[in-house]
Amino acid sequence: MPTISVKRDSLFKALGQTYTDEEFEQLCFEFGLELDEVTTEKQMLMKEQGDQQAAVGVSEDILYRIDIPANRYDLLCLEGLVNGILVFQGKKSPPQYKFRKYEDCYSLHLTPATAEIRPYAVAAILRGITFTKESYDSFIDLQDKLHQNICRKRTLVAIGTHDLDTIQGPFIYDVLPPSQIKFKALNQQKETTAMELMDLYSSHAQLKQYLGIIKDSPVYPIIKDKNGVVLSMPPIINSDHSKITLDTKNVFIECTATDLTKAIVVLDTIVCMFSGYCSSQYEVQQCKVFAPDGTYQLYPKLEYREEVINIDTANRYIGINEEGSSLAGLLSRMCLSTMTSQCELRVRVPPTRHDVIHACDLYEDIAIAYGYNRIERREAAVATCGRQQPVNKLTEQLRQEAAHAGYTEVLTFTLCSREDVANKLDVKIEDVPAVHISNPKTLEFQVVRTLLLPGLLKTLAANKKMPLPLKLFEISDVVLQDKNSETGARNERRVCAVYCGKTAGFQYVHGLLDTLMALLRQPWNKDNGYYLQKKDEMVMKLYAVSDGPPSLSVRQAFAKLGLAFEPVNVDFGKGEHMTNEYALLNPQKEIPVLDDDGFYLSESNAILQYICDKYAPGNELYPQEPKARAIVNHRLCFNLSTYYANISAYTMAPIFFDYQRTELGLKKLHMALDVFETYLQRLGTKYVAANHLTIADFQLINSTMTLEAIDFDFSKYTKIYKWYNDFKTQYPELWKISEGAMKEIQYFAANPPDLTHLNHPIHPIRKINK
């Protein structure tokens, strides 16, 4: 984010009002800016150089340092800042920029050779301009800010400004060998060749950073007038012959570039900001710029374009509810003239607002003009919960254990020298799959390490004065070449430990290895030793029965959330759930049970809640908003304690156990249906707990499914009946899970199973006469 410095008094004079520091800071905030610091030029110089003597005689005028958004090039100078604030305050209308007819004598011609180095150029003229000391300084400072920002330190665009009255068009943009370029550079006393200039500026505090852009090129770009007078050698320096002074009345601006779009933006910004000082305000004279093929374009473009946004969409994005006319007024405060058209806003984007490239940019401007503090605070509709990557979680655990074993962790550089990974380890560099740095700054940083050991050995060497023994470890990444990888390389997480003492101590390092492997439950293998095999994404196991409603509900939740799981069928008929082995998973010997990487959880309600919270936090199946979640939890409890309990006692129990369907059982069933029907009527939602599907629907659907399995007519319960059939229609894939179980129940109802071998401790077993 660029920062501009403006004199407080000059700023207030231009704004036509004075402010306290606090008032101006608030104004900046409302306009989307930030007052970074209140200082003076003297204080800034003392801070930079740390010497009070260096600041003797320097101005003590108060400066405001203001942070400007990186894409708001129109605010990078006093002129643009003042214009933006005045329009924002409603004290001024946005300027209307216009053209002055071009003159053929001020055209710019590109030669074919320019394509080798900086292939694009644009130009413009400001006529009848009047500079003051402050506006002149602002003019120069804007160019510098643009060079550092959008021009990317002159690599994309280089700006040249010239006194038009000292030169004659048409102008030529050409390239020449450095030895053939000779001119008097800005602020120099004599003419020098381009090579001499490069040597001279190699120690220049400001210009030396730009020399590398063209230094290795066989030719350098040059701009000349029709008499061969050199105007500039972009992107390095302008000529002293055409330099701008306070007396300059007409300014020729040229921009050479490797990116034409950026050049157009830069030229538009400069002429728009300073055409206000011209005798004919906001009028700019265009220049013809001829391409090598003879075609030409007129610059600057100063294009006004129209963007259309939807009023309702804008309100929804920002979180407000304003009429179209109100939104149009807000955009007008941001220098964006706007008209309403039915449900749309037609926004006229001026050439100063190249930052507007999407509807979201307009929404942002509306929000700024509306006032961020006025927007109602709302809780996010979706909350996400981050968690550690498995390899990072393992790394943290191993770090703690290594530290507990008495080892000290070190963090060494990822980059090292070729010697470190090769010769010093008695290995040829050709045999090391290292990733090499193409242009290393030092001999110490030539390759990316392929081992952790060199870093630990260098750490030992640097700490030889420390008392022995030294026990060090590091757990970090190494990088190896990999032709099968998209990037040509891959990262591997490794652990390395060293012991340095007065006697051999291999047993200490080996002991640490044994400890870590024991914690990971990795036994020693005589073929591979200790070996950690990469584990794919952990797949949960669900111990379930094919026709049990609780098991069906969990399967449907897995399907809706798109979670992979391994089904483990528990054969109810064979009594697999009654074994001692199964009791280790669930002492209640009930089905289902979830196994999530050794974490065992029984009770279908708990399983549903767990998988939603862990693997899909914020999903609407199990909403996080307290009231919405409370309703879901209530329906789950209602199903467990009343609905499924009463219905299964009438539908399922007589099929598998020695129970009869009685009048009392039927009465309890209708009582459960009555209560459920009442809940649906009172809540008035499409589904049992909300207007969308939740995990409570799965449990209640599968309980209700058992009624259909025994052909029980519940159509008089209209709310339940509609909800049940809507589920079938809206979620056919989920219904298939229930339907398959329903067919099994229907089969067993017609052919009761023989379960006498179960010897169930609670339910009486049906005796089958054979």
HELIX and SHEET records of a PDB file:
HELIX    1   1 ARG A    8  LEU A   15  1                                   8    
HELIX    2   2 ASP A   21  GLU A   30  1                                  10    
HELIX    3   3 GLU A   41  GLN A   49  1                                   9    
HELIX    4   4 GLN A   53  ALA A   55  5                                   3    
HELIX    5   5 TYR A   73  LEU A   75  5                                   3    
HELIX    6   6 LEU A   78  PHE A   88  1                                  11    
HELIX    7   7 ASP A  104  TYR A  106  5                                   3    
HELIX    8   8 PRO A  112  GLU A  116  5                                   5    
HELIX    9   9 LYS A  133  GLN A  148  1                                  16    
HELIX   10  10 LEU A  164  THR A  166  5                                   3    
HELIX   11  11 PRO A  178  GLN A  180  5                                   3    
HELIX   12  12 ALA A  194  TYR A  201  1                                   8    
HELIX   13  13 LEU A  207  ILE A  213  5                                   7    
HELIX   14  14 LEU A  260  PHE A  274  1                                  15    
HELIX   15  15 SER A  275  TYR A  277  5                                   3    
HELIX   16  16 ILE A  311  ILE A  318  1                                   8    
HELIX   17  17 GLY A  324  SER A  332  1                                   9    
HELIX   18  18 ALA A  359  TYR A  370  1                                  12    
HELIX   19  19 TYR A  372  ARG A  374  5                                   3    
HELIX   20  20 PRO A  390  HIS A  404  1                                  15    
HELIX   21  21 ARG A  418  VAL A  421  1                                   4    
HELIX   22  22 ASN A  423  LEU A  425  5                                   3    
HELIX   23  23 ILE A  429  ASP A  431  5                                   3    
HELIX   24  24 LEU A  453  ALA A  462  1                                  10    
HELIX   25  25 PHE A  506  LEU A  519  1                                  14    
HELIX   26  26 PRO A  549  LEU A  561  1                                  13    
HELIX   27  27 GLU A  576  MET A  578  5                                   3    
HELIX   28  28 ASN A  580  LEU A  585  1                                   6    
HELIX   29  29 SER A  604  TYR A  615  1                                  12    
HELIX   30  30 PRO A  626  PHE A  638  1                                  13    
HELIX   31  31 ASN A  639  TYR A  643  3                                   5    
HELIX   32  32 TYR A  644  THR A  651  1                                   8    
HELIX   33  33 ALA A  653  PHE A  656  1                                   4    
HELIX   34  34 GLU A  663  LEU A  683  1                                  21    
HELIX   35  35 ILE A  695  ALA A  709  1                                  15    
HELIX   36  36 THR A  718  GLN A  730  1                                  13    
HELIX   37  37 PRO A  732  ALA A  750  1                                  19    
HELIX   38  38 THR A  756  LEU A  758  5                                   3    
SHEET    1   A 3 THR A   3  LYS A   7  0                                        
SHEET    2   A 3 ILE A  62  ASP A  67 -1                                        
SHEET    3   A 3 GLU A  34  THR A  40 -1                                        
SHEET    1   B 7 LYS A  98  ARG A 100  0                                        
SHEET    2   B 7 GLU A 283  PHE A 290  1                                        
SHEET    3   B 7 LEU A 108  LEU A 110  1                                        
SHEET    4   B 7 PHE A 171  LEU A 176  1                                        
SHEET    5   B 7 TYR A 220  LYS A 224 -1                                        
SHEET    6   B 7 VAL A 230  MET A 233 -1                                        
SHEET    7   B 7 ILE A 237  ASN A 238 -1                                        
SHEET    1   C 5 LYS A  98  ARG A 100  0                                        
SHEET    2   C 5 GLU A 283  PHE A 290  1                                        
SHEET    3   C 5 TYR A 120  LEU A 126 -1                                        
SHEET    4   C 5 VAL A 251  ALA A 257 -1                                        
SHEET    5   C 5 VAL A 157  ASP A 163 -1                                        
SHEET    1   D 3 LYS A  98  ARG A 100  0                                        
SHEET    2   D 3 GLU A 283  PHE A 290  1                                        
SHEET    3   D 3 TYR A 296  TYR A 299 -1                                        
SHEET    1   E 2 LYS A 182  PHE A 183  0                                        
SHEET    2   E 2 THR A 192  THR A 193 -1                                        
SHEET    1   F 3 ARG A 305  ASN A 310  0                                        
SHEET    2   F 3 GLU A 344  VAL A 349 -1                                        
SHEET    3   F 3 SER A 337  SER A 341 -1                                        
SHEET    1   G 3 THR A 408  GLU A 409  0                                        
SHEET    2   G 3 LEU A 470  GLN A 481  1                                        
SHEET    3   G 3 ALA A 489  CYS A 500 -1                                        
SHEET    1   H 3 LEU A 415  CYS A 416  0                                        
SHEET    2   H 3 VAL A 447  VAL A 448 -1                                        
SHEET    3   H 3 VAL A 435  HIS A 436 -1                                        
SHEET    1   I 4 PHE A 565  ASN A 569  0                                        
SHEET    2   I 4 MET A 540  ALA A 544  1                                        
SHEET    3   I 4 VAL A 593  ASP A 596 -1                                        
SHEET    4   I 4 PHE A 599  SER A 602 -1                                        
END                                                                             
